[in-house]
Amino acid sequence: MTNSLWVFSSIALCLQWIVVYFSGISPSPEWQALSAGLAIFGASFMLSWAAELAQLDIPQALALALLALIAVLPEYAVDMYFAWMAGKDPKYTAFATANMTGANRLLIGLGWAAVVFAYWCKTRTKALALEPSHKVEIRYLGLATLYSFFIPFKGRLDLFDAVIFITIFALYMRRASQSHHVEPELEGPSEIIASWSAGARRLVTLGFFLFSGYTIFIAAEPFAEGLLAAGRNFGIEEFLLVQWLAPLASESPEFIVAILFALKANPGASLGTLISSKINQWTLLIGMLPVIYALSAGRISPMHMDDRQIEELLLTAAQSLFAVAVLTNLSFSLGEALLLFVLFATQLLTPDPRFRYYFSFLYIALAVGLVSLRREYRAAFVDLILRGTSSQGLKKE
């Protein structure tokens, strides 16, 4: 009975927004944000159940990659809109960059840290250990991160960058589809549905993916717009609203799904979900921006960036580099999570442009220091970049 209540409640939360969306009602910004936000919350639960059920039929890494791809569709929709408008009005380029950098930094600084804290609350374990199979995600995130440093130095995002990032994403998806199949441990609604016939289970799994994905797709942008409209009443800078409030709306599904996995003492799926989301956003999302921009402009033209956007991109790339360095030995400690969160949170309190460079150099120094001064990190980093998943991950001392 409890499991049925969870399912029906999640569906009801999605349906209430679908009714509002198609009814033509124009609620106030506050009510629009609340209604759409509740729909995203309900859809997030369905995504977690669908991801667990999908692991019965496809490799876990591919299931998590597909989950991440569906969960970031709202982020794609919002950022693609800004990129399309940038092709007609250059001022929208700043919003596309703001949304993309904010989403990526939120994932690591808030999402990854929240997973470790949730896992610690559940198990009192101070380090989250990953299986060697997760080196697939870390490796491709590392490749995308290393290349991303070229963009702020060029001061533009062009179609060549798009080819590189989209190729990395395609190689990651291909590698994930070849991963070893692992039988998942299910509980709650997914455990009940797993006992059904294969045909019925797969139909429900597909339904969960499609229904929740569609709900998130139509709810995330109105949720963000509702937050933006409400925030303007307080005179908050538009760039900051686009950078933080809009991504927070669309990132909430991934956060909820990952935290649910962590509370079920499933650290691999928990952090793996957010790592996959980060790869999606740091490869396919950023790669699609110049493509949409060029299509909208009607010519082959790069997206030129101003000083603010260059600073934001450099800071995002530097944070990603440190995050990859931390995960090279397939372990993520409570102390590392706290450091990532503190560095992320303090950025919000220092609007001076110089501090974006200071934090960038700090992230890079921490990453280089970790890899160069600690032998186990150095060996794991070299193995990760040069040989991928050929050897076993090392543990913390």
For each residue, the residues with C-beta under 8 A, 3 or more apart:
1: 4 5
2: 5 6
3: 6 7 188 189 191 192
4: 1 7 8 189
5: 1 2 8 9
6: 2 3 9 10 45 188 189
7: 3 4 10 11 46 49 189
8: 4 5 11 12
9: 5 6 12 13 42
10: 6 7 13 14 42 43 45 46
11: 7 8 14 15 42 46 211
12: 8 9 15 16 42
13: 9 10 16 17 38 39 41 42 43
14: 10 11 17 18 39 42 43 46 211 212 215
15: 11 12 18 19
16: 12 13 19 20 35 38 39
17: 13 14 20 21 35 36 38 39 215 218 219
18: 14 15 21 22 39 215 218
19: 15 16 22 23
20: 16 17 23 25 27 35
21: 17 18 218 219 222
22: 18 19
23: 19 20
24:
25: 20
26:
27: 20 31 32 35
28: 31 32
29: 32 33 225 226 227 228 229 230
30: 33 34 226 230
31: 27 28 34 35 226
32: 27 28 29 35 36 222 223 225 226 229
33: 29 30 36 37 222 223 226 227 230 249
34: 30 31 37 38 226
35: 16 17 20 27 31 32 38 39
36: 17 32 33 39 40 219 220 222 223 226 249
37: 33 34 40 41 219 223 249 252
38: 13 16 17 34 35 41 42
39: 13 14 16 17 18 35 36 42 43 215 216 219
40: 36 37 43 44 74 215 216 219 220 223 249 250 252 253
41: 13 37 38 44 45 252 256
42: 9 10 11 12 13 14 38 39 45 46 215
43: 10 13 14 39 40 46 47 211 212 213 215 216 219 253
44: 40 41 47 48 71 212 216 252 253 256 257
45: 6 10 41 42 48 49 256 260
46: 7 10 11 14 42 43 49 50 208 211 212
47: 43 44 50 51 67 70 71 208 209 212 213 216 253 257
48: 44 45 51 52 190 256 257 260 261
49: 7 45 46 52 53 188 189 190 193 208
50: 46 47 53 54 67 205 208 209 212
51: 47 48 54 55 63 64 66 67 257 269 273
52: 48 49 55 184 186 190 269
53: 49 50 56 186 190 193 194 201 204 205 208
54: 50 51 57 58 63 66 67 205 209
55: 51 52 58 59 60 63 182 183 184
56: 53 183 184 194 201
57: 54 202 205
58: 54 55 62 63 177 181
59: 55 62 63 176 177 178 179 180 181 182
60: 55 63 64 133 179 181 182 184 268 269 272
61: 64 65 133 134 136 137 175 176 179 272
62: 58 59 65 66 173 176 177 179
63: 51 54 55 58 59 60 66 67
64: 51 60 61 67 68 176 269 272 273 276
65: 61 62 68 69 172 173 176 276 279 280
66: 51 54 62 63 69 70 209
67: 47 50 51 54 63 64 70 71 257 273 276
68: 64 65 71 72 254 273 274 276 277 279 280
69: 65 66 72 73 276 280 284
70: 47 66 67 73 209 212 213 216
71: 44 47 67 68 216 253 254 257 273 277
72: 68 69 75 76 103 250 254 277 280 281 285
73: 69 70 76 77 213 216 217 220
74: 40 77 78 216 217 219 220 221 249 250 253
75: 72 78 79 99 103 220 247 250 251 281 285
76: 72 73 79 80 284 285 288
77: 73 74 80 81 217 220 221
78: 74 75 81 82 99 220 221 224 246 250
79: 75 76 82 83 96 99 100 103 285 289
80: 76 77 83 84 288 289 292
81: 77 78 84 85 221
82: 78 79 85 86 92 93 95 96 99 242
83: 79 80 86 87 92 96 288 289 290 292 293 296 303
84: 80 81 87 88 292 293 295 296
85: 81 82 88 89 92 95 296
86: 82 83 89 90 91 92 93 95 96 293 296 303
87: 83 84 292 293 294 295 296 297 298
88: 84 85 92 296 297
89: 85 86 92
90: 86 93 304
91: 86 94 95
92: 82 83 85 86 88 89 95 96
93: 82 86 90 96 97 293 303 304 305 309
94: 91 97 98 239 306 308 309
95: 82 85 86 91 92 98 99 238 239 242
96: 79 82 83 86 92 93 99 100 289 293 303
97: 93 94 100 101 305 309 312 313
98: 94 95 101 102 239 240 242 243 309 312
99: 75 78 79 82 95 96 102 103 242 243 246 247
100: 79 96 97 103 104 281 285 286 289
101: 97 98 104 105 243 312 313 315 316
102: 98 99 105 106 242 243 244 246 247
103: 72 75 79 99 100 106 107 247 250 251 281 285
104: 100 101 107 108 278 281 282 316 319 320
105: 101 102 108 109 315 316 319 344 347
106: 102 103 109 110 111 244 247 248 251 344
107: 103 104 110 111 112 251 254 274 277 278 281
108: 104 105 111 112 113 278 319 320 323 340 344
109: 105 106 112 113 319 340 341 343 344 345 347
110: 106 107 113 114 255 341 344
111: 106 107 108 114 115 251 254 255 258 274 277
112: 107 108 109 115 116 271 274 323 332 337 340
113: 108 109 110 116 117 337 338 340 341 344
114: 110 111 117 118 255 258 259
115: 111 112 118 119 128 258 259 261 262 267 270 271 274 337
116: 112 113 119 120 128 262 271 332 333 334 336 337
117: 113 114 120 121 334 337
118: 114 115 121 122 259 262 263 270
119: 115 116 122 123 125 128 262 263 265 267 270
120: 116 117 123 124 125 126 334
121: 117 118 124 263
122: 118 119 262 263 264 265
123: 119 120 265
124: 120 121
125: 119 120 128
126: 120 333 334 335
127: 331 332 333 334 396
128: 115 116 119 125 267 270 271 331 332 333
129: 267 330 331 395
130: 134 267 268 271 272 327 330 331 332 393
131: 134 268 330 393
132: 135 330 389 391 392 393
133: 60 61 136 179 180 182 389
134: 61 130 131 137 138 268 271 272 275 330 393
135: 132 138 139 330 384 388 389 393
136: 61 133 139 140 172 175 176 179 388 389
137: 61 134 140 141 172 176 272 275 276 279
138: 134 135 141 142 275 324 327 328 330 384
139: 135 136 142 143 384 385 388 389
140: 136 137 143 144 168 169 171 172 175 279 283
141: 137 138 144 145 275 278 279 282 320 323 324
142: 138 139 145 146 324 384 385
143: 139 140 146 147 168 385
144: 140 141 147 148 165 168 279 282 283 320
145: 141 142 148 149 282 317 320 321 324
146: 142 143 149 321
147: 143 144 150 164 165 168
148: 144 145 151 282 286 313 316 317 320
149: 145 146 152 153 314 317 321
150: 147 153 154 161
151: 148 154 156 157 161 313 317
152: 149 155 305 310 311 313 314 317
153: 149 150
154: 150 151 158
155: 152 304 305 310
156: 151 302 303 304 305
157: 151 161 162 286 289 290 293 302 303 305
158: 154 161 162 290 302 303
159: 162 163 290 291 294 300 302
160: 163 164
161: 150 151 157 158 164 165 286 287 290
162: 157 158 159 165 166 287 288 289 290 291
163: 159 160 166 167 287
164: 147 160 161 167 168 287
165: 144 147 161 162 168 169 282 283 284 286 287
166: 162 163 169 170 283 284 287 288
167: 163 164 170 171
168: 140 143 144 147 164 165 171 172 283
169: 140 165 166 172 173 279 280 283 284 287
170: 166 167 173 174
171: 140 167 168 174 175
172: 65 136 137 140 168 169 175 176 279 283
173: 62 65 169 170 176 177
174: 170 171 177 178
175: 61 136 140 171 172 178 179
176: 59 61 62 64 65 136 137 172 173 179
177: 58 59 62 173 174
178: 59 174 175
179: 59 60 61 62 133 136 175 176
180: 59 133
181: 58 59 60
182: 55 59 60 133
183: 55 56
184: 52 55 56 60 269
185: 266
186: 52 53 190 191 194
187: 190 191 264
188: 3 6 49 191 192
189: 3 4 6 7 49 192 193
190: 48 49 52 53 186 187 193 194
191: 3 186 187 188 194 195
192: 3 188 189 195 196
193: 49 53 189 190 196 201 204 205
194: 53 56 186 190 191 201
195: 191 192
196: 192 193 200 201 204
197: 200 201
198: 201 202
199: 202 203
200: 196 197 203 204
201: 53 56 193 194 196 197 198 204 205
202: 57 198 199 205 206
203: 199 200 206 207
204: 53 193 196 200 201 207 208
205: 50 53 54 57 193 201 202 208 209
206: 202 203 209 210
207: 203 204 210 211
208: 46 47 49 50 53 204 205 211 212
209: 47 50 54 66 70 205 206 212 213
210: 206 207 213 214
211: 11 14 43 46 207 208 214 215
212: 14 43 44 46 47 50 70 208 209 215 216
213: 43 47 70 73 209 210 216 217
214: 210 211 217 218
215: 14 17 18 39 40 42 43 211 212 218 219
216: 39 40 43 44 47 70 71 73 74 212 213 219 220 250 253
217: 73 74 77 213 214 220
218: 17 18 21 214 215 221 222
219: 17 21 36 37 39 40 43 74 215 216 222 223
220: 36 40 73 74 75 77 78 216 217 223 224 249 250
221: 74 77 78 81 218 224 225
222: 21 32 33 36 218 219 225 226
223: 32 33 36 37 40 219 220 226 227 249 250
224: 78 220 221 227 228 245 246 249 250
225: 29 32 221 222 228 229
226: 29 30 31 32 33 34 36 222 223 229 230
227: 29 33 223 224 230 231 241 245 246 248 249
228: 29 224 225 231 232 238 241 242 245 246
229: 29 32 225 226 232 233
230: 29 30 33 226 227 233
231: 227 228 234 236 241 245
232: 228 229 235 236 238 241
233: 229 230
234: 231
235: 232
236: 231 232 240 241
237: 240 241
238: 95 228 232 241 242
239: 94 95 98 242 243 308
240: 98 236 237 243 244 245
241: 227 228 231 232 236 237 238 244 245 246
242: 82 95 98 99 102 228 238 239 245 246
243: 98 99 101 102 239 240 246 247 312
244: 102 106 240 241 247 248 348
245: 224 227 228 231 240 241 242 248 249
246: 78 99 102 224 227 228 241 242 243 249 250
247: 75 99 102 103 106 243 244 250 251
248: 106 227 244 245 251 252
249: 33 36 37 40 74 220 223 224 227 245 246 252
250: 40 72 74 75 78 103 216 220 223 224 246 247 253
251: 75 103 106 107 111 247 248 254 255 277
252: 37 40 41 44 248 249 255 256
253: 40 43 44 47 71 74 216 250 256 257
254: 68 71 72 107 111 251 257 258 273 274 277
255: 110 111 114 251 252 258 259 274
256: 41 44 45 48 252 253 259 260
257: 44 47 48 51 67 71 253 254 260 261 273
258: 111 114 115 254 255 261 262 270 271 273 274
259: 114 115 118 255 256 262 263 270
260: 45 48 256 257 263 264
261: 48 115 257 258 264 266 267 269 270 273
262: 115 116 118 119 122 258 259 265 266 267 270 271
263: 118 119 121 122 259 260
264: 122 187 260 261
265: 119 122 123 262
266: 185 261 262 269 270
267: 115 119 128 129 130 261 262 270 271
268: 60 130 131 134 271 272
269: 51 52 60 64 184 261 266 272 273
270: 115 118 119 128 258 259 261 262 266 267 273 274
271: 112 115 116 128 130 134 258 262 267 268 274 275 332
272: 60 61 64 130 134 137 268 269 275 276
273: 51 64 67 68 71 254 257 258 261 269 270 276 277
274: 68 107 111 112 115 254 255 258 270 271 277 278
275: 134 137 138 141 271 272 278 279 327
276: 64 65 67 68 69 137 272 273 279 280
277: 68 71 72 107 111 251 254 273 274 280 281
278: 104 107 108 141 274 275 281 282 320 323
279: 65 68 137 140 141 144 169 172 275 276 282 283
280: 65 68 69 72 169 276 277 283 284 285
281: 72 75 100 103 104 107 277 278 284 285 286
282: 104 141 144 145 148 165 278 279 285 286 320
283: 140 144 165 166 168 169 172 279 280 286 287
284: 69 76 165 166 169 280 281 287 288
285: 72 75 76 79 100 103 280 281 282 288 289
286: 100 148 157 161 165 281 282 283 289
287: 161 162 163 164 165 166 169 283 284 290 291
288: 76 80 83 162 166 284 285 291 292
289: 79 80 83 96 100 157 162 285 286 292 293 303
290: 83 157 158 159 161 162 287 293 294 302 303
291: 159 162 287 288 294 295
292: 80 83 84 87 288 289 295 296
293: 83 84 86 87 93 96 157 289 290 296 297 301 303
294: 87 159 290 291 297 299 300 301
295: 84 87 291 292 298
296: 83 84 85 86 87 88 292 293
297: 87 88 293 294 301
298: 87 295
299: 294
300: 159 294
301: 293 294 297
302: 156 157 158 159 290
303: 83 86 93 96 156 157 158 289 290 293
304: 90 93 155 156
305: 93 97 152 155 156 157 309 310 313
306: 94 309 310
307: 310 311 353
308: 94 239 311 312 353
309: 93 94 97 98 305 306 312 313
310: 152 155 305 306 307 313 314
311: 152 307 308 314 315 353 356 357 360
312: 97 98 101 243 308 309 315 316 356
313: 97 101 148 151 152 305 309 310 316 317
314: 149 152 310 311 317 318 356 357 360
315: 101 105 311 312 318 319 347 356 357 359 360 363
316: 101 104 105 148 312 313 319 320
317: 145 148 149 151 152 313 314 320 321 360
318: 314 315 321 322 359 360 361 362 363 364 367
319: 104 105 108 109 315 316 322 323 340 343 344 359 363
320: 104 108 141 144 145 148 278 282 316 317 323 324
321: 145 146 149 317 318 324 325 363 364 367
322: 318 319 325 326 340 363 364 366 367 370
323: 108 112 141 278 319 320 326 327 340
324: 138 141 142 145 320 321 327 328 367
325: 321 322 328 366 367 370 371 377 381
326: 322 323 332 336 340 370
327: 130 138 275 323 324 330 331 332
328: 138 324 325 371 377 380 381 384
329: 376 377 380 393 394 395 396
330: 129 130 131 132 134 135 138 327 380 393 394 395
331: 127 128 129 130 327 393 395 396
332: 112 116 127 128 130 271 326 327 336 337
333: 116 126 127 128 336 337 396
334: 116 117 120 126 127 337 338
335: 126 338 339
336: 116 326 332 333 339 340
337: 112 113 115 116 117 332 333 334 340 341
338: 113 334 335 341 342
339: 335 336 342 343
340: 108 109 112 113 319 322 323 326 336 337 343 344
341: 109 110 113 337 338 344 345
342: 338 339 345 346
343: 109 319 339 340 346 347 359 362 363
344: 105 106 108 109 110 113 319 340 341 347 348
345: 109 341 342 348 349
346: 342 343 349 350 359
347: 105 109 315 343 344 350 355 356 359
348: 244 344 345
349: 345 346
350: 346 347 355 359
351: 355
352: 355
353: 307 308 311 356 357
354: 357 358
355: 347 350 351 352 358 359
356: 311 312 314 315 347 353 359 360
357: 311 314 315 353 354 360 361
358: 354 355 361 362
359: 315 318 319 343 346 347 350 355 356 362 363
360: 311 314 315 317 318 356 357 363 364
361: 318 357 358 364 365
362: 318 343 358 359 365 366
363: 315 318 319 321 322 343 359 360 366 367
364: 318 321 322 360 361 367 368
365: 361 362 368 369
366: 322 325 362 363 369 370
367: 318 321 322 324 325 363 364 370 371
368: 364 365 371 372
369: 365 366 372 373
370: 322 325 326 366 367 373 374 377
371: 325 328 367 368 374 377 378 381
372: 368 369 378
373: 369 370
374: 370 371 377 378
375: 378 379
376: 329 379 380 394 395 396 397
377: 325 328 329 370 371 374 380 381
378: 371 372 374 375 381 382
379: 375 376 382 383 394
380: 328 329 330 376 377 383 384 393 394
381: 325 328 371 377 378 384 385
382: 378 379 385 386
383: 379 380 386 387 390 391
384: 135 138 139 142 328 380 381 387 388
385: 139 142 143 381 382
386: 382 383
387: 383 384 390 391
388: 135 136 139 384
389: 132 133 135 136 139
390: 383 387
391: 132 383 387
392: 132
393: 130 131 132 134 135 329 330 331 380
394: 329 330 376 379 380
395: 129 329 330 331 376
396: 127 329 331 333 376
397: 376
